[in-house]
Structure formats: C-alpha cells, structure tokens
Amino acid sequence: MTKITTHNRTRAQESSNAIERMYITMRHLFNRGFYKPMGVSGETLREALLTLRPEIYGSIAEDKLELQGLLYVIERLPNGIEECRYINLTSDEGYSKSHFKVIIPPKRRRNCYRIDDEQMNIEITRGRSEIYDILTHLTFLYVESHKIIKRVVIDDNGAVTRDWKKLEEAVQKNSELNEKDKEIAVTHTANILGRTFSEVNAIYPQFATKENPNRFLNIIYYLGNIAMQEVVEDNKRVITFSPVLRERLGHHIHGEIWANTIKRILHSKNLLERPIHIISANMHSVMNTLFAPQALKTELKKATTLQVFEQLSNSQNVQLRNKVEKAAKNCGMIFIEDSSGTNIDVQIFDATQIDCSHLINNGGAENINEVKPVILVMDYAFGEQAYETMDELLKPYKCENQNTHLLNVKSISIMGKAGILEGGKGDIMIPNAHLFEGTADNYPFKNQLKRAQFEGHKLKVFEGSMISVLGTSLQNKDILRFFHDSTWNVIGLEMEGAHYQKAIQAASKIRGSISSSVKVRYAYYASDNPLETGSTLASGGLGMTGVKPTYLITEKILEQILS
C-alpha cells in the first residue's frame, strides 16, 4: 500500500496565512465601501485575527478581557470611539473648517471628528497602512466588547447580571466617584471582565483623563452596551469608507503637497542647489545634538551630556527645551509645520550657520564652509506613507519659472524605533537589508553605519536583515521566531524601511532624480521585544531607556554628514 504523507501546517504558516487573509479582506471591504464588523461581512477579518492572536492583543482568543491590549488600542483611537455605532473613514474633506471639534488620539496623530452621538469620522491621510491599523484595532475592540456581553446577558430577552446594573449605575452618576464608590465599581467590573480586582485597579488610572478620571468604566460600559444592542436588537455597528477617500487613496495627494512645500521653501532660501542630507527622525534629537552644547553650557557643567539629553526628553522641562529651540532659530533653523495632512513636520538646518566643532574632527569647519551642506529632518512616516513621502521628496522640482531643478541629495539617513528579536529595549539594530513581509520583495543596501561604530557604549548592537511588517499590531511569536531562526537572519521588525528603500532605489537607480551614489544610513533602537512575554509595545513605553541609543545614533549620523 502506498503511504500517504500528510503535511501539518506550522503555527508560523497558519499565522502568515491569517495575515494574508486579513489584508486581502481589508482591501475587499474598502473597495466595497462599508461593512459590519460583527456581522457576516466582518467574519473573515475576525476569524483571521483570532487565528493570528497577535502578541500586542494578548489574551484576545481567551474568554477574559485583554487589559493591556485595550489600553494600547484606546490610546490610538479617538476619545469617545467606544460610544459610536458608526465609524466613517474619510479623506481630508474640509471638516477642519467646520464647527466639529478635532479629536487627536494621544499616541497616534490623526484628525477625528465626533459628528453626533452615534458617529465618529476618522481622517485618513497616511495611506493604506493607516486603514489597516484602524480596522485591526476596531476589530480587536469589538471582539472584546462581545466578551463582555457573554458574561452579563442572562437570557434572550436581554436580562443582565447584577454586576452590569451596578456598573451602569456608576457610569450614569456623571460625577467623580469617591474612593469607596470607585472600588465598588471596580469590584463589579472585574467580575464582568473575568479579571481580578487588583488587575483592574492597577490599570484603571492609565485610562483616566483630566476631564474623566473614571474613563475606564465608561469604556467598558459603552463597549458592552452597544455590543448588547447588536446581539439583542440586531442593531449592528457599521464601518464605512467615504467615496472621496476611495477615489483619492494611492494618488500621493498629501505627499505631493508636503514635498512641494518643502522644495518651494528650499528654493526661496537658495538652499535647493546645495548638498542636501535627509534624515528621517523625531523633531528633537538632531536639533538637541546640534545646539544643546552651546545653548546649555551652564547645565552641562553640572551634568553629563546624556543627563542633559534625558532632561530635554522630559516634556516638563519646557524652559530647557525653549533655550535649545531659540538657539536653533538664531542659527537659521527653518521649521515647516505640516499643513498637507501627512502629519510630518520638517526642520531645515544650514550647517554653515552652526558651530559643529563638537561633532567634527580638526579641519572640519573649513570643509563645512566649502561644501555647505543642508540638513533636512523629516518626522516619522507611517508604514506605506514612507514610500509616498520619500518618492515625492526626491522628485525634481519645477519652480514658478517652470525651470526644473534636480535635488542634490548626498545622503538619506533613517533612524527610528523597532521591535528587536534578540536583546532588549534600548539595544541597537544596524540593518543591511529590508524584507517586505508577505512578499518576496527584498532590498539589500550598503549601510554607511557599521556595528563597530556603536560598540563601547554599554549597548548591545546587532547587524542583519530587518523585516518591514504590514502592521505592528499583527505580529505573533511564531512568525517572528521563524524569521529570526531561518537563514533570513532577521534581527528586528519595523514598518517603514522597505518603503523608504523602494523610493530611494527608484529615484537613484532608475529615474535618475538623484545621484546613483547617494549614501544611505539605517539604524534603529529597540522599543520592545515581541518574542519576550511582557516586553511587547502594549507593555508600556521606553521611558528614559531610549534616550541613550537615540542620541548615539543621531551623533553618528551627524558626524558622517559633517565630516
């Protein structure tokens, strides 16, 4: 008899397939224009997410409610989202000029508008990655909401448990609860969520806002209340995509406006023809590295440079920050606040106006005055938006006289946070290639930054490939362990690297918009290790752990640019 061999799929294969199904489904739903997340149309998305069980969503596949994942999601969605039955994803369609008050989530800059008691509009200006991000978070939110009603609805008529009634009483008080009333409400809520009193009590203040210290109770109540209406009354939640968004997506509308604004300002300041060095980073590290040594001489006598940078990283030290910013402006820093919808601000520095002696070797000042480099710092892009913005920025500029100007881009440096697969928070990753998840696309490159340059600073440094993932909220250990253990030699994951490199290679190797010898630098510091339990993004921020690697990477990039 012939023996039939059966091939059992590994968890990594199942997870990879689930991610693929999710993205195909999300594109289909977008093209369709609307869907009901907890209805038949949202079933594939829910099942794929439950199969995948992303690390960031913790216990999504269990009966108990996931608290850290809920906090992570709520911080990236607009305040009041839990109360809305209708979510409408739109393009920039003029709501900023209306009476609607803009709502910006604390951990994700996007403009949102509460249209009425039932509807929330969310503006999409960063491309498909932003849509995937929001739909994934909403799916998680609604799955969790149905866990609540399974614990509180007693029969088909909608009768509820005493715990639910007590939670409803606390929410409807509309006043600040005293400590006793709060603990009573937490006790009943813990029963509803399948969590202990101490677990709920510990995370309770992390949801609080100045306006609503009891926001956690509101979120649980309204999530459960609307889910209850879905089940008992068949009144489903609906997610829609506006016709304008569906028409505009993928046309680089926001990226083109953003890039043309930058190039117009460079041209007006006679900087467009100068050697340009582009850095994708945050809006403080380059400025602080360049100007803090001069602006904070008094402070540096009493503390180390790292300690001063830590003080500058504390948002409460406004006076120190203002001193550095004032010094930067006095030396000609141009700040371009975004008005295109990309949410990417820009800083421009003319190196000839800056004292860079602390960053260059002897004779470097003469070299700067001869070469006259310009440093352009752009804030972080988001996922696929990295391709749109870099692609548009590197294109030739046609000025008012209709003359075409090629940008003299000498180098492009990408610095950012990433998940690490070996090591811990604050460690450094130096990639030599970017792999695009879900495809065979790979982008090897010669990185001007090397591991040896970062050694001796009491930080672990790793070299290898980085995987550009479709969304940080979709990763699980099985896929990541496969990439780490296989011959792909993946050391970390992020969302923008492959998109940046795709735009850089197209401009330098095919289109000829910039020099084919443009230098590239990539370096990341670890924000989390998704292979370690309790070390994912949902476990909390970096705090001061990220200060040292941030400024070390910034320093190495600037040293190469200015030398």
C-alpha positions as CSV (number, residue, x, y, z in Angstrom):
1,M,0.0,0.0,0.0
2,T,1.2,3.5,-0.8
3,K,1.7,5.5,2.3
4,I,0.0,8.9,2.1
5,T,2.1,11.7,3.7
6,T,0.1,14.4,5.4
7,H,1.6,17.9,5.9
8,N,0.6,19.6,9.0
9,R,0.9,23.4,8.8
10,T,3.1,25.0,11.5
11,R,1.8,27.9,13.6
12,A,4.1,30.2,11.6
13,Q,2.4,29.1,8.3
14,E,-1.1,29.4,9.8
15,S,-0.2,32.9,11.1
16,S,1.3,34.0,7.8
17,N,-1.8,32.8,6.0
18,A,-4.0,34.7,8.5
19,I,-2.2,37.9,7.8
20,E,-2.6,37.4,4.1
21,R,-6.3,36.8,4.5
22,M,-6.7,39.9,6.7
23,Y,-5.1,42.2,4.1
24,I,-7.0,40.7,1.2
25,T,-10.2,41.0,3.2
26,M,-9.5,44.6,4.3
27,R,-8.8,45.7,0.7
28,H,-12.0,44.0,-0.4
29,L,-14.1,45.7,2.3
30,F,-12.5,49.1,1.4
31,N,-13.5,48.6,-2.3
32,R,-17.0,47.6,-1.2
33,G,-17.4,50.8,0.7
34,F,-18.8,49.6,4.0
35,Y,-19.2,46.5,6.3
36,K,-20.5,45.3,9.6
37,P,-17.5,44.2,11.7
38,M,-19.5,41.8,13.9
39,G,-21.8,40.7,11.0
40,V,-21.2,38.2,8.2
41,S,-19.1,40.7,6.2
42,G,-16.6,41.1,9.1
43,E,-16.4,37.4,9.8
44,T,-13.3,36.7,7.8
45,L,-11.5,39.5,9.5
46,R,-12.5,38.4,13.0
47,E,-11.5,34.8,12.3
48,A,-8.1,35.7,10.9
49,L,-7.3,37.9,13.9
50,L,-8.3,35.2,16.3
51,T,-6.2,32.7,14.4
52,L,-3.2,35.1,14.4
53,R,-3.5,36.0,18.0
54,P,-1.1,39.0,17.8
55,E,1.2,39.4,20.8
56,I,0.1,43.0,21.2
57,Y,-3.5,41.9,21.7
58,G,-2.6,39.5,24.5
59,S,-5.5,37.3,25.5
60,I,-7.8,38.1,22.6
61,A,-8.5,34.4,22.0
62,E,-9.4,33.8,25.7
63,D,-12.7,34.5,27.5
64,K,-11.2,37.1,29.8
65,L,-10.9,40.7,28.5
66,E,-7.4,41.8,27.5
67,L,-6.5,44.9,29.5
68,Q,-3.1,45.9,28.2
69,G,-4.2,45.4,24.6
70,L,-7.3,47.5,25.3
71,L,-5.1,50.4,26.7
72,Y,-2.8,50.2,23.6
73,V,-5.8,50.4,21.2
74,I,-7.7,53.1,23.1
75,E,-4.6,55.4,23.1
76,R,-4.5,55.2,19.3
77,L,-8.2,55.8,18.7
78,P,-10.2,59.0,19.3
79,N,-11.8,59.7,22.7
80,G,-15.4,58.5,22.6
81,I,-15.0,55.8,19.9
82,E,-16.5,53.2,22.2
83,E,-19.8,55.2,22.2
84,C,-20.1,55.2,18.4
85,R,-22.0,52.7,16.4
86,Y,-21.0,54.3,13.0
87,I,-17.3,54.8,12.1
88,N,-16.7,56.7,8.9
89,L,-13.2,56.7,7.4
90,T,-12.7,59.8,5.3
91,S,-10.1,61.7,3.4
92,D,-9.3,65.3,4.3
93,E,-12.7,66.6,3.3
94,G,-12.9,70.0,5.0
95,Y,-14.0,69.1,8.5
96,S,-11.3,71.2,9.9
97,K,-13.2,74.3,8.7
98,S,-16.4,73.1,10.3
99,H,-17.8,73.6,13.8
100,F,-16.8,70.0,14.7
101,K,-14.1,69.9,17.3
102,V,-11.0,67.9,16.2
103,I,-10.1,64.9,18.4
104,I,-6.5,63.7,18.2
105,P,-5.6,60.4,19.9
106,P,-2.7,60.7,22.4
107,K,-0.5,58.1,20.7
108,R,-1.4,58.5,17.0
109,R,-1.6,61.8,15.3
110,R,-4.8,61.7,13.2
111,N,-7.7,64.1,13.0
112,C,-11.0,62.7,14.1
113,Y,-14.5,64.3,14.4
114,R,-17.5,63.4,16.5
115,I,-20.3,64.0,14.1
116,D,-23.1,63.2,16.5
117,D,-23.9,60.8,19.4
118,E,-23.5,57.7,17.1
119,Q,-20.9,58.6,14.5
120,M,-17.2,59.2,14.6
121,N,-15.3,60.3,11.4
122,I,-11.6,59.5,11.2
123,E,-9.4,61.3,8.6
124,I,-7.1,59.0,6.6
125,T,-4.1,60.9,5.2
126,R,-1.3,58.3,5.6
127,G,-2.4,55.7,3.1
128,R,-3.4,52.1,3.4
129,S,-1.2,51.3,6.4
130,E,-3.4,53.7,8.4
131,I,-6.6,52.0,7.3
132,Y,-5.2,48.6,8.2
133,D,-4.1,49.9,11.6
134,I,-7.5,51.3,12.4
135,L,-9.5,48.3,11.1
136,T,-7.4,45.9,13.1
137,H,-7.8,48.0,16.3
138,L,-11.5,48.3,15.8
139,T,-11.9,44.5,15.2
140,F,-10.0,43.8,18.4
141,L,-12.2,46.4,20.2
142,Y,-15.4,44.8,19.0
143,V,-14.3,41.2,19.7
144,E,-13.5,42.3,23.3
145,S,-16.9,44.0,23.6
146,H,-18.7,40.7,22.8
147,K,-16.7,39.0,25.6
148,I,-18.4,41.5,27.9
149,I,-22.0,40.6,26.9
150,K,-21.3,36.9,27.2
151,R,-20.7,37.5,30.8
152,V,-23.6,39.9,31.6
153,V,-26.6,38.9,29.4
154,I,-28.6,36.2,31.1
155,D,-31.3,35.4,28.6
156,D,-32.5,36.1,25.0
157,N,-34.7,38.9,26.2
158,G,-31.6,41.0,27.3
159,A,-31.8,40.5,31.1
160,V,-28.5,41.3,32.7
161,T,-26.5,40.4,35.8
162,R,-26.3,42.5,39.0
163,D,-22.7,43.3,38.2
164,W,-23.8,45.0,35.0
165,K,-26.5,47.0,36.7
166,K,-24.0,48.3,39.3
167,L,-21.6,49.3,36.6
168,E,-24.4,51.1,34.8
169,E,-25.3,53.0,38.0
170,A,-21.7,54.1,38.5
171,V,-21.4,55.4,34.9
172,Q,-24.7,57.2,34.9
173,K,-23.8,59.2,38.0
174,N,-21.8,61.5,35.8
175,S,-19.8,62.7,38.8
176,E,-16.4,62.0,40.3
177,L,-16.6,58.8,42.4
178,N,-15.2,58.8,45.9
179,E,-12.7,56.1,46.7
180,K,-15.3,53.8,48.2
181,D,-17.7,54.1,45.2
182,K,-14.8,53.6,42.8
183,E,-13.7,50.4,44.5
184,I,-17.3,49.1,44.5
185,A,-17.5,49.8,40.7
186,V,-14.1,48.2,40.1
187,T,-15.2,45.1,42.0
188,H,-18.3,44.6,39.8
189,T,-16.3,45.5,36.6
190,A,-13.6,42.9,37.5
191,N,-16.3,40.2,37.6
192,I,-17.6,41.3,34.2
193,L,-14.1,41.2,32.7
194,G,-13.0,37.9,34.2
195,R,-10.1,39.7,35.9
196,T,-9.0,40.2,39.5
197,F,-9.8,43.3,41.5
198,S,-6.0,44.1,41.7
199,E,-5.6,43.8,37.9
200,V,-8.4,46.2,37.1
201,N,-7.5,48.6,39.9
202,A,-3.9,48.8,38.7
203,I,-4.8,49.7,35.1
204,Y,-7.8,51.9,36.0
205,P,-5.8,55.2,36.3
206,Q,-4.0,54.6,33.0
207,F,-7.2,55.2,31.1
208,A,-8.1,58.3,33.0
209,T,-8.1,61.8,31.5
210,K,-8.3,65.2,33.3
211,E,-11.9,65.5,32.1
212,N,-12.9,62.0,33.0
213,P,-10.9,60.2,35.8
214,N,-13.4,57.3,35.5
215,R,-13.0,56.8,31.8
216,F,-12.2,53.1,32.2
217,L,-15.7,52.4,33.5
218,N,-17.2,54.4,30.6
219,I,-15.2,52.4,28.0
220,I,-16.3,49.1,29.4
221,Y,-19.9,50.1,29.8
222,Y,-20.3,51.6,26.3
223,L,-18.4,48.7,24.6
224,G,-20.8,46.3,26.3
225,N,-23.9,48.4,25.8
226,I,-23.5,48.7,22.0
227,A,-22.5,45.0,21.7
228,M,-25.7,44.2,23.7
229,Q,-27.8,46.1,21.1
230,E,-26.0,44.2,18.3
231,V,-26.9,40.8,19.8
232,V,-30.4,41.5,21.4
233,E,-31.7,44.0,18.9
234,D,-29.6,43.1,15.8
235,N,-28.5,46.7,15.6
236,K,-25.0,46.2,14.1
237,R,-22.1,48.6,14.2
238,V,-21.1,49.8,10.7
239,I,-17.7,50.9,9.3
240,T,-17.9,53.0,6.1
241,F,-15.3,54.4,3.7
242,S,-16.2,57.8,2.1
243,P,-16.3,57.9,-1.7
244,V,-13.7,60.7,-1.7
245,L,-11.3,58.5,0.3
246,R,-11.8,55.6,-2.0
247,E,-11.1,57.8,-5.0
248,R,-8.0,59.5,-3.6
249,L,-6.2,56.6,-1.9
250,G,-2.9,55.8,-3.6
251,H,-2.6,59.0,-5.6
252,H,0.1,60.7,-3.3
253,I,-2.1,63.8,-2.9
254,H,-0.9,64.6,0.6
255,G,2.7,63.6,-0.1
256,E,2.9,65.7,-3.2
257,I,1.7,68.9,-1.4
258,W,4.0,68.1,1.5
259,A,7.1,67.7,-0.7
260,N,6.4,70.7,-2.9
261,T,6.0,72.9,0.1
262,I,9.5,71.8,1.3
263,K,11.1,72.3,-2.1
264,R,9.5,75.7,-2.6
265,I,10.9,76.9,0.8
266,L,14.4,75.5,0.0
267,H,14.3,77.3,-3.4
268,S,13.2,80.6,-1.8
269,K,16.1,80.4,0.7
270,N,18.6,79.5,-2.1
271,L,19.2,76.1,-0.5
272,L,17.8,73.8,-3.2
273,E,21.0,73.5,-5.2
274,R,23.2,72.9,-2.1
275,P,24.2,69.4,-1.0
276,I,21.2,68.0,0.9
277,H,21.2,65.4,3.6
278,I,17.8,64.0,4.5
279,I,17.2,62.5,8.0
280,S,14.0,60.7,9.0
281,A,13.9,61.1,12.8
282,N,12.0,62.7,15.5
283,M,11.7,66.5,15.9
284,H,14.1,66.9,18.8
285,S,17.2,64.7,18.7
286,V,19.0,66.3,15.7
287,M,18.2,69.8,17.0
288,N,19.3,69.0,20.5
289,T,22.5,67.3,19.3
290,L,23.5,70.3,17.2
291,F,22.6,73.1,19.6
292,A,22.4,71.8,23.2
293,P,26.2,72.0,23.8
294,Q,26.1,75.8,23.1
295,A,22.7,76.6,24.4
296,L,23.1,74.7,27.7
297,K,26.7,75.3,28.7
298,T,25.7,76.1,32.3
299,E,23.7,72.9,32.6
300,L,26.5,70.8,31.1
301,K,28.9,72.0,33.8
302,K,26.7,70.3,36.4
303,A,25.7,67.2,34.4
304,T,26.9,64.8,31.7
305,T,25.7,65.3,28.1
306,L,23.4,62.2,28.5
307,Q,21.9,63.6,31.6
308,V,21.1,66.8,29.8
309,F,19.5,64.9,26.9
310,E,17.4,63.0,29.4
311,Q,16.2,66.3,30.9
312,L,15.4,67.6,27.4
313,S,13.4,64.4,26.8
314,N,11.2,65.2,29.8
315,S,8.2,67.1,28.4
316,Q,8.0,69.1,31.7
317,N,11.4,70.8,31.2
318,V,9.9,73.4,28.9
319,Q,12.4,76.1,29.8
320,L,15.4,73.9,28.8
321,R,13.7,72.9,25.5
322,N,12.9,76.5,24.7
323,K,16.6,77.5,25.2
324,V,17.7,74.9,22.6
325,E,15.0,75.8,20.2
326,K,15.8,79.5,20.5
327,A,19.5,78.8,19.8
328,A,18.5,76.8,16.7
329,K,16.3,79.6,15.4
330,N,19.0,82.1,16.0
331,C,21.2,79.9,13.8
332,G,18.7,79.9,10.9
333,M,16.7,76.8,11.6
334,I,13.6,76.7,9.4
335,F,10.6,74.8,10.9
336,I,7.9,73.7,8.5
337,E,4.7,72.7,10.4
338,D,2.7,70.3,8.3
339,S,-0.4,71.6,6.7
340,S,-0.8,68.9,4.0
341,G,-2.3,66.2,6.1
342,T,0.7,64.0,6.2
343,N,1.4,64.9,9.9
344,I,5.1,65.1,9.1
345,D,6.8,68.3,10.3
346,V,10.2,69.3,8.9
347,Q,13.3,71.1,10.2
348,I,15.9,72.6,7.8
349,F,19.4,73.4,9.1
350,D,22.1,75.3,7.1
351,A,25.3,73.8,8.5
352,T,27.4,76.9,7.7
353,Q,25.5,78.8,10.3
354,I,26.1,76.2,13.1
355,D,29.0,75.7,15.4
356,C,29.6,71.9,14.8
357,S,33.0,71.7,16.5
358,H,31.8,69.1,19.0
359,L,30.8,66.8,16.1
360,I,33.7,67.1,13.7
361,N,37.4,66.5,13.6
362,N,40.1,69.2,13.1
363,G,39.7,71.0,9.8
364,G,36.1,70.0,9.6
365,A,34.8,73.6,9.9
366,E,36.7,74.6,6.7
367,N,35.2,71.6,4.9
368,I,31.7,72.6,6.0
369,N,32.2,76.2,4.7
370,E,33.4,74.8,1.4
371,V,30.8,72.1,0.9
372,K,27.9,74.0,2.6
373,P,25.7,71.0,3.5
374,V,22.0,71.4,4.3
375,I,20.3,69.0,6.8
376,L,16.6,68.3,6.2
377,V,15.0,66.4,9.1
378,M,11.6,64.9,8.5
379,D,9.4,63.5,11.2
380,Y,8.5,59.8,11.2
381,A,6.3,58.5,8.3
382,F,3.7,55.7,9.0
383,G,4.0,52.4,7.0
384,E,3.4,52.8,3.3
385,Q,3.4,56.6,3.8
386,A,7.2,56.4,3.8
387,Y,7.2,55.5,0.1
388,E,4.7,58.2,-0.8
389,T,6.6,61.0,1.1
390,M,10.2,59.9,0.1
391,D,9.2,59.3,-3.5
392,E,7.7,62.8,-3.8
393,L,10.5,64.5,-1.9
394,L,13.2,63.0,-4.3
395,K,11.4,64.1,-7.5
396,P,12.7,67.1,-9.4
397,Y,11.2,70.5,-8.5
398,K,9.5,72.7,-11.1
399,C,9.7,76.3,-9.9
400,E,7.4,79.2,-10.7
401,N,9.5,80.0,-13.8
402,Q,8.8,76.4,-15.0
403,N,12.5,75.6,-14.7
404,T,13.2,72.0,-13.4
405,H,15.6,71.6,-10.5
406,L,17.2,68.2,-9.5
407,L,17.8,67.9,-5.8
408,N,21.5,67.4,-4.9
409,V,20.8,64.7,-2.3
410,K,24.0,63.4,-0.9
411,S,22.7,61.1,1.8
412,I,19.5,59.7,3.3
413,S,19.5,58.6,6.9
414,I,16.7,56.7,8.6
415,M,16.6,56.5,12.4
416,G,13.7,55.0,14.4
417,K,12.3,52.6,16.9
418,A,11.8,49.0,16.0
419,G,11.0,45.7,17.6
420,I,14.1,43.6,18.3
421,L,14.2,39.7,18.1
422,E,17.3,39.3,20.2
423,G,18.2,41.6,23.0
424,G,16.0,44.1,24.8
425,K,14.7,47.6,25.0
426,G,17.3,50.3,24.1
427,D,19.6,48.0,22.1
428,I,20.6,49.0,18.6
429,M,20.0,47.3,15.2
430,I,22.1,48.1,12.1
431,P,20.4,46.5,9.0
432,N,22.0,45.5,5.8
433,A,18.7,44.7,4.0
434,H,15.0,45.2,4.4
435,L,12.5,42.4,3.6
436,F,8.9,43.2,2.9
437,E,6.5,40.9,4.8
438,G,4.0,38.9,2.8
439,T,6.0,39.3,-0.4
440,A,9.3,38.1,-1.9
441,D,10.5,41.7,-2.1
442,N,13.9,42.4,-0.6
443,Y,16.1,45.4,-0.6
444,P,19.8,44.9,0.2
445,F,21.9,48.0,0.5
446,K,25.3,49.3,1.7
447,N,24.8,50.8,5.1
448,Q,27.2,53.6,5.9
449,L,26.6,52.9,9.6
450,K,28.5,49.9,11.0
451,R,28.3,47.9,14.2
452,A,31.8,48.8,15.2
453,Q,30.9,52.5,15.4
454,F,28.4,51.8,18.2
455,E,30.5,49.4,20.3
456,G,31.9,50.5,23.7
457,H,28.8,52.4,24.8
458,K,27.3,49.6,27.0
459,L,24.6,48.8,24.5
460,K,24.1,45.6,22.6
461,V,24.4,46.1,18.8
462,F,23.0,43.7,16.2
463,E,23.6,43.5,12.4
464,G,21.4,41.7,9.9
465,S,18.1,42.0,8.0
466,M,15.1,43.9,9.1
467,I,11.6,42.9,8.2
468,S,9.1,45.7,7.2
469,V,5.8,44.4,8.6
470,L,2.4,45.3,7.4
471,G,1.4,46.4,10.9
472,T,3.0,46.1,14.3
473,S,-0.4,45.1,15.7
474,L,-0.4,41.9,13.6
475,Q,2.8,40.2,14.7
476,N,2.9,37.0,16.7
477,K,5.8,35.0,18.1
478,D,5.5,32.1,15.6
479,I,6.2,34.2,12.5
480,L,8.9,36.3,14.2
481,R,10.7,33.3,15.5
482,F,10.7,31.8,12.0
483,F,12.3,34.9,10.5
484,H,14.8,35.0,13.4
485,D,15.8,31.4,13.3
486,S,15.8,31.0,9.5
487,T,18.6,32.0,7.0
488,W,16.8,35.3,6.5
489,N,18.8,36.4,9.6
490,V,16.2,38.9,10.7
491,I,17.2,40.9,13.8
492,G,14.1,43.2,14.1
493,L,10.9,44.5,12.7
494,E,9.6,47.9,11.8
495,M,7.1,49.4,9.3
496,E,8.8,51.8,7.0
497,G,12.3,50.6,5.9
498,A,11.3,48.7,2.8
499,H,9.1,51.6,1.7
500,Y,11.9,54.2,2.1
501,Q,14.4,52.0,0.3
502,K,12.0,51.3,-2.6
503,A,11.6,55.1,-3.1
504,I,15.4,55.7,-2.8
505,Q,16.3,52.9,-5.2
506,A,13.7,54.1,-7.8
507,A,15.0,57.7,-7.6
508,S,18.7,56.8,-7.7
509,K,18.9,53.7,-9.9
510,I,16.0,54.1,-12.3
511,R,14.6,57.6,-12.6
512,G,17.9,59.4,-12.1
513,S,16.2,62.1,-10.0
514,I,19.1,61.9,-7.5
515,S,22.7,60.6,-7.7
516,S,23.1,56.9,-8.0
517,S,25.9,57.2,-5.5
518,V,23.7,58.6,-2.8
519,K,24.7,57.2,0.7
520,V,22.1,55.6,2.9
521,R,22.2,55.0,6.7
522,Y,19.7,53.0,8.7
523,A,19.8,52.5,12.4
524,Y,17.1,51.5,14.9
525,Y,16.8,51.2,18.6
526,A,14.7,48.6,20.3
527,S,11.3,49.8,21.6
528,D,10.2,46.2,22.5
529,N,11.0,42.5,22.1
530,P,7.8,40.8,20.8
531,L,9.4,37.4,21.4
532,E,9.6,38.0,25.2
533,T,6.4,37.9,27.3
534,G,5.7,41.2,28.9
535,S,8.1,43.1,26.5
536,T,5.7,44.0,23.7
537,L,4.6,47.5,22.8
538,A,1.5,47.1,24.8
539,S,3.6,46.6,28.0
540,G,4.5,50.3,28.1
541,G,6.9,52.9,26.7
542,L,10.6,53.1,26.7
543,G,10.9,55.9,29.2
544,M,14.5,57.1,29.5
545,T,15.8,53.8,28.1
546,G,15.5,55.2,24.6
547,V,17.4,58.4,25.2
548,K,21.0,57.0,25.0
549,P,20.6,55.0,21.8
550,T,18.6,57.8,20.2
551,Y,21.3,60.4,20.7
552,L,24.1,57.9,20.0
553,I,22.6,57.1,16.6
554,T,21.9,60.8,15.9
555,E,25.5,61.7,16.8
556,K,27.0,59.0,14.4
557,I,24.7,60.2,11.6
558,L,25.7,63.8,12.0
559,E,29.4,63.0,12.4
560,Q,29.3,61.3,8.9
561,I,27.3,64.1,7.3
562,L,29.6,66.9,8.7
563,S,33.0,65.2,8.3
